[in-house]
Amino acid sequence: MQPKQEISYLRDFMVFFRPGDIVKWKPIDRTAYDAIGAEVEAGRFAPLIREVAFDLDEFNADVDGYNARLNGALHGN
């Protein structure tokens, strides 16, 4: 939690995940973890966030294809 809401991506909501968010986790090693921690401490970390409209019917019709589209939206494809 970030009650003072000083971090840009926490200004509208004091916890990172909001109801309805889709989250994709990826494994990282210790070196990447430490680098991210240093970026957070320095106030330079910015998570990759994209706004998308989720359609449950489309997801259920083609789970793999829909996940690929979501991943493409996340990375600007």
DOBAVEX-756828 format. One line per field, with one value per residue (C-alpha): residue number from 1; x, y, z. Coordinates in Angstrom, 1 decimal. Each point is the difference from the previous one (the first is absolute). Layout:
residues N
pos = c(NUM,...)
x = c(X,...)
y = c(Y,...)
z = c(Z,...)
This chain:
residues 77
pos = c(1,2,3,4,5,6,7,8,9,10,11,12,13,14,15,16,17,18,19,20,21,22,23,24,25,26,27,28,29,30,31,32,33,34,35,36,37,38,39,40,41,42,43,44,45,46,47,48,49,50,51,52,53,54,55,56,57,58,59,60,61,62,63,64,65,66,67,68,69,70,71,72,73,74,75,76,77)
x = c(0.0,1.0,-2.3,1.6,-0.6,3.3,0.8,-1.5,-1.6,-1.5,-1.6,-3.5,0.0,2.1,0.8,1.5,-2.7,-3.6,-3.1,-0.2,3.7,1.7,3.4,2.8,2.9,3.4,2.9,3.1,3.4,1.6,2.0,-3.2,-1.8,2.8,0.0,-3.8,0.4,2.6,-2.3,-2.9,2.2,1.2,-3.6,0.7,-1.9,-3.1,-1.9,-1.3,-3.7,-2.5,-3.7,-2.0,-3.7,-0.5,-2.8,-0.7,-2.0,2.9,2.4,-2.1,-0.3,3.8,2.0,3.5,-0.8,-1.5,3.0,2.3,-1.9,0.2,3.7,0.3,-1.9,2.4,3.0,-1.4,-0.5)
y = c(0.0,3.6,2.1,3.4,-0.8,1.6,-2.6,0.8,-3.4,0.0,3.5,-1.1,-3.1,-0.6,-3.7,-1.1,-2.4,1.2,-2.0,-1.5,0.3,-2.7,-0.8,-1.8,-1.3,-0.8,-1.7,2.1,-0.8,1.6,2.5,1.2,0.2,2.1,2.3,0.5,0.6,2.7,1.6,0.1,1.5,2.7,0.7,-1.0,-3.3,0.0,-3.3,-0.9,0.9,0.1,0.7,-2.7,-0.9,-3.7,-2.0,-3.3,-1.4,0.6,-1.4,-3.2,-0.4,0.0,0.0,-0.3,2.5,2.5,-0.4,0.7,3.1,1.2,-0.7,2.0,2.9,-0.1,0.3,2.4,-2.6)
z = c(0.0,-0.6,2.1,-0.9,-3.7,-1.0,-2.7,-3.4,-0.6,3.6,0.0,-0.9,2.1,3.0,-0.8,-3.3,-1.2,-0.5,-0.3,-3.5,-0.8,-2.0,1.3,-1.8,2.1,-1.4,1.8,0.6,1.5,3.0,-2.1,-1.7,3.4,1.5,-3.0,0.2,3.8,-0.7,-2.6,2.5,2.7,-2.4,-1.1,-3.6,-0.2,-2.3,-0.4,-3.5,0.2,-2.9,0.1,-1.8,-0.2,1.0,-1.6,1.8,-3.0,-2.4,2.6,0.4,-3.8,-0.5,3.2,-1.7,-2.7,2.5,2.3,-3.0,-0.8,3.6,0.0,-3.3,1.6,3.0,-2.3,-2.6,-2.8)
